[in-house]
Amino acid sequence: MIPERHLNIAVLMLFFAVPAWALIMDEPFTITLATRAAILALAATGLNIALGLGGLVSLGHAIFFGIGGYAMGVLAFHAQTYTPMQLGGFEIAGTKSMPVIWLVALVASGIAAVLVGLLSLRTSGVYFIMITLAFGQMFYYFAISWRAYGGEDGLSIYVRNDFPGLNTLDPIQFFGLCATLLCLALLVFWRLARSPFGLALGAARQVPQRVETVGLDPVRLKLVAFVLSGMMTGLAGALFADLNRFVSPTMFSWQFSGELIVLVILGGVGRLMGPLIGAGLFVTLEHVLGDITDFWHVILGAILLVIVLFARGGVVGLFCGKARPDA
């Protein structure tokens, strides 16, 4: 078996080598694909906090992805149309500044995660899965009926938003921005997993009764993890909307929530590089097999089936073995 840290280093090197090669070969589309993988990996890393560390199987994480996307879309829309946004009798100007948009996305998705988590964590198991799915559908149909911002047709943004000192329309610079945020998210996940909070969260996932006996509240631990997870996924949503310069209700769809779970399972649940490996595989299969057949999801499903049956730790577990007994 390969030591996991060695595999992690190799994955990061490959992740940065692909866009570097594409830059040298003048292949901007490949850089865009790498950027898409980085953003999906960021969203999946957020889910990995809830699923991998907290054991929370959420079919509603597209809620936070969509909120992040619409935070970007709404603010950029009002900036490009030079019209203020009406909110509670106050007029709020739009903005094209990425840091401001990210802050709004983090706060909005965090508030939503608190509200969803407080209600959803009153349940467990399949009931938790279903209630997060129900919340996701509520947000999805709200976005469809939100005609002020495109309704089911979505909302287009003419020019990508700004970041100080960078030309965000340059594919390699925008990739660098997304990759930096992904690395920060991976660092947060790594620190969380090894912190006292992460250890307590792992115990709450496995034996909540014992956690209660030492004076800790398992529900509160899981709520904090769920909120952190939602905020990270919301940030990814804002980046994804900026990448495409378009937001639509499909960002709230339960299918996307399912795709995030697939990414984490492909790479390895609870593994540091699991989301990045899963996102890289997903984007590669989507690009390569999508040119061959419209039914490429069938092949993806077969790969997922093989991993679930024979490699319970995902790709990372296949090369490095299980990280924990319950993996």
C-alpha positions in Angstrom: 0.0 0.0 0.0 1.1 3.6 -0.8 1.4 6.0 2.2 -1.6 8.3 1.9 0.5 11.5 2.3 2.6 10.4 -0.8 -0.6 9.9 -2.8 -1.9 13.3 -1.7 1.3 15.0 -2.9 1.2 13.2 -6.2 -2.5 14.2 -6.7 -1.7 17.9 -6.0 1.3 17.8 -8.3 -0.9 16.3 -11.1 -3.6 18.8 -10.4 -1.3 21.8 -10.9 0.7 20.1 -13.8 -2.4 19.7 -16.0 -3.2 23.5 -16.4 0.5 24.3 -16.6 0.9 21.9 -19.5 -2.3 23.4 -21.1 -0.9 26.9 -20.7 2.3 25.9 -22.5 0.4 24.1 -25.2 -2.1 27.0 -25.6 -5.1 24.9 -24.6 -7.4 27.3 -22.6 -10.3 24.9 -22.7 -8.2 22.3 -20.7 -7.5 25.1 -18.1 -11.3 25.7 -17.9 -11.9 22.0 -17.3 -9.3 22.1 -14.5 -11.0 25.1 -13.0 -14.3 23.3 -13.1 -12.8 20.3 -11.3 -11.3 22.6 -8.7 -14.7 24.2 -8.0 -16.5 20.9 -7.8 -13.7 19.6 -5.5 -14.2 22.7 -3.3 -18.0 21.9 -3.1 -17.3 18.2 -2.4 -14.7 19.1 0.3 -17.5 21.0 2.0 -19.7 18.0 1.8 -16.9 15.8 3.0 -16.9 17.7 6.3 -20.5 16.8 6.9 -20.4 13.3 5.3 -16.8 12.2 5.9 -16.3 13.6 9.4 -19.9 13.9 10.7 -21.6 10.9 8.9 -24.3 13.2 7.6 -25.6 11.9 4.2 -27.2 15.1 2.8 -29.2 15.2 -0.4 -29.7 18.9 0.0 -26.2 20.4 -0.3 -27.2 21.9 -3.6 -29.1 24.4 -1.4 -25.9 26.0 -0.4 -24.3 25.7 -3.8 -27.3 27.4 -5.3 -27.4 30.2 -2.7 -23.8 30.9 -3.4 -24.5 31.0 -7.1 -27.5 33.3 -6.7 -25.5 35.6 -4.3 -23.1 36.2 -7.1 -25.8 36.4 -9.8 -28.0 38.9 -7.9 -25.2 41.2 -6.8 -23.6 41.2 -10.3 -26.9 41.6 -12.0 -27.6 44.8 -10.1 -24.1 46.1 -10.7 -24.3 45.5 -14.5 -27.8 47.1 -14.7 -26.9 50.0 -12.4 -30.1 49.4 -10.4 -30.1 49.1 -6.6 -31.6 46.0 -4.9 -34.7 46.6 -2.7 -34.4 44.8 0.6 -36.7 45.6 3.6 -37.2 49.2 2.5 -33.4 49.7 2.0 -31.6 50.1 -1.3 -28.5 47.9 -1.7 -26.1 48.5 -4.6 -24.8 45.6 -6.6 -21.1 44.8 -6.8 -18.7 43.1 -9.2 -16.1 42.6 -6.4 -15.4 38.9 -5.9 -14.3 39.2 -2.2 -17.6 41.0 -1.3 -19.6 38.4 -3.3 -17.7 35.6 -1.5 -18.5 37.1 1.9 -22.2 37.4 1.0 -22.2 33.8 -0.3 -20.6 32.6 2.9 -22.9 34.4 5.2 -26.1 33.6 3.2 -25.2 29.9 2.9 -24.2 29.8 6.6 -27.5 31.2 7.7 -29.4 28.7 5.5 -27.3 25.8 6.9 -28.1 26.8 10.4 -31.9 26.8 9.7 -31.8 23.6 7.6 -29.5 21.9 10.1 -31.6 22.8 13.2 -34.6 21.1 11.7 -32.9 18.3 9.8 -30.7 17.2 12.7 -33.8 16.4 14.8 -33.9 13.3 12.6 -31.3 10.7 11.6 -30.6 8.0 9.0 -33.0 7.9 6.0 -35.2 10.6 7.6 -32.3 13.0 7.6 -31.7 12.2 3.9 -35.3 12.8 3.0 -35.7 16.1 4.9 -32.6 17.6 3.3 -34.0 16.5 0.0 -37.3 18.2 0.8 -35.5 21.4 1.7 -33.5 21.2 -1.6 -36.7 20.9 -3.6 -38.2 23.9 -1.8 -35.3 26.1 -2.8 -35.4 24.7 -6.3 -39.0 25.6 -6.9 -38.5 29.0 -5.2 -35.7 29.7 -7.7 -38.0 28.7 -10.6 -40.7 31.1 -9.5 -38.2 34.0 -8.8 -39.0 35.8 -12.1 -37.2 38.9 -11.0 -33.9 37.0 -11.6 -34.8 34.9 -14.6 -37.0 32.2 -13.1 -36.5 28.9 -14.8 -34.5 30.5 -17.6 -31.8 31.6 -15.2 -29.7 34.7 -15.2 -26.8 35.6 -17.3 -23.9 37.8 -16.3 -22.1 39.6 -19.1 -18.5 39.9 -17.7 -16.8 37.9 -15.0 -16.4 39.6 -11.6 -13.3 41.4 -10.5 -10.5 40.4 -8.1 -7.9 43.0 -7.1 -4.7 42.6 -9.1 -5.9 39.8 -11.3 -7.5 39.6 -14.8 -10.2 37.0 -14.0 -11.0 36.6 -17.7 -7.6 35.0 -18.2 -8.3 31.3 -17.7 -5.0 30.5 -15.9 -5.4 33.4 -13.5 -9.0 32.4 -12.6 -7.8 28.8 -12.2 -5.1 30.0 -9.8 -7.7 31.9 -7.8 -10.0 28.8 -7.6 -7.1 26.5 -6.9 -5.9 28.7 -4.0 -9.3 28.6 -2.4 -9.5 24.8 -2.8 -6.1 24.4 -1.1 -7.3 26.6 1.7 -10.4 24.5 2.0 -8.3 21.3 2.1 -6.1 22.8 4.8 -9.3 23.6 6.8 -10.5 20.0 6.4 -7.1 18.6 7.4 -7.0 20.8 10.5 -10.6 20.0 11.4 -10.0 16.2 11.1 -7.1 16.4 13.5 -8.5 18.9 16.0 -10.3 18.1 19.2 -13.5 19.2 17.5 -12.9 16.7 14.7 -12.1 13.9 17.1 -15.3 14.7 19.0 -17.3 14.8 15.8 -15.9 11.4 14.7 -16.9 10.0 18.1 -20.4 11.5 17.7 -20.6 9.8 14.3 -19.7 6.4 15.7 -21.0 6.3 19.3 -23.1 9.4 20.2 -24.1 7.9 23.5 -20.5 7.9 24.7 -20.0 11.5 23.6 -23.0 12.5 25.7 -21.5 10.8 28.8 -18.5 13.2 28.7 -20.7 16.2 28.5 -20.7 17.0 24.8 -23.8 17.4 22.6 -23.6 15.3 19.5 -26.3 17.3 17.7 -24.5 20.6 18.4 -21.2 19.1 17.0 -23.0 17.9 13.9 -24.7 21.3 13.5 -21.4 23.1 13.5 -20.0 20.7 11.0 -23.1 21.1 8.8 -22.8 24.9 8.9 -19.1 24.8 8.0 -19.9 22.4 5.2 -22.7 24.6 3.9 -20.6 27.7 3.9 -17.7 26.0 1.9 -20.2 24.6 -0.6 -21.8 28.1 -0.9 -18.4 29.6 -1.8 -18.0 27.0 -4.5 -21.4 27.9 -5.9 -20.3 31.6 -6.2 -17.2 30.5 -8.1 -19.1 28.1 -10.3 -21.5 30.9 -11.3 -18.6 33.2 -12.0 -16.9 30.4 -14.2 -20.1 30.1 -16.3 -21.3 33.7 -15.9 -24.7 32.1 -15.5 -27.0 31.0 -12.6 -30.1 28.9 -12.9 -32.4 26.8 -10.6 -30.6 23.7 -11.7 -27.9 24.7 -9.2 -30.5 23.7 -6.5 -31.4 20.4 -8.0 -31.2 17.2 -6.0 -29.3 15.6 -8.9 -26.4 18.0 -8.2 -26.6 17.0 -4.5 -26.3 13.4 -5.7 -23.3 14.3 -7.9 -21.5 15.8 -4.9 -22.0 12.5 -3.0 -20.7 10.6 -6.0 -17.6 12.7 -6.1 -16.8 12.1 -2.4 -17.5 8.3 -2.7 -15.4 8.0 -5.8 -12.4 9.6 -4.2 -12.9 8.3 -0.7 -15.2 9.4 2.1 -13.4 11.2 4.8 -10.1 11.3 2.8 -8.3 14.6 2.4 -7.8 14.3 -1.4 -11.0 12.2 -2.0 -13.1 15.2 -3.3 -10.3 16.3 -5.6 -9.8 12.8 -7.0 -13.5 12.3 -7.4 -14.0 15.7 -9.2 -11.0 15.1 -11.5 -12.4 11.7 -12.5 -15.9 13.1 -13.0 -14.8 16.0 -15.2 -12.5 13.7 -17.2 -15.2 11.1 -17.8 -17.7 13.9 -18.6 -15.3 15.4 -21.2 -13.9 12.2 -22.7 -16.9 9.9 -22.7 -19.4 12.8 -23.3 -17.9 13.2 -26.8 -18.5 9.5 -27.5 -22.0 9.0 -26.1 -24.8 10.8 -24.4 -25.1 7.9 -22.0 -21.7 8.3 -20.3 -23.4 8.3 -16.9 -24.0 4.6 -17.4 -20.2 4.1 -17.4 -19.9 6.4 -14.4 -22.5 4.3 -12.6 -20.6 1.1 -13.4 -17.4 2.6 -12.0 -19.2 3.7 -8.9 -20.7 0.3 -8.4 -17.3 -1.4 -8.6 -15.9 1.1 -6.1 -18.8 0.6 -3.7 -18.5 -3.2 -3.9 -14.7 -3.7 -4.0 -13.1 -0.5 -2.9 -15.1 0.9 0.1 -12.5 3.6 0.7 -12.8 4.9 -2.8 -9.7 5.5 -5.1 -7.7 6.6 -2.1 -8.6 3.5 -0.1 -7.8 1.3 -3.1 -4.2 2.5 -3.1 -3.7 3.3 0.6 -6.1 1.0 2.5 -8.7 1.9 5.0 -8.2 5.0 7.2 -10.5 3.9 9.9 -12.4 0.7 10.8 -15.8 2.1 9.8 -14.7 3.5 6.4 
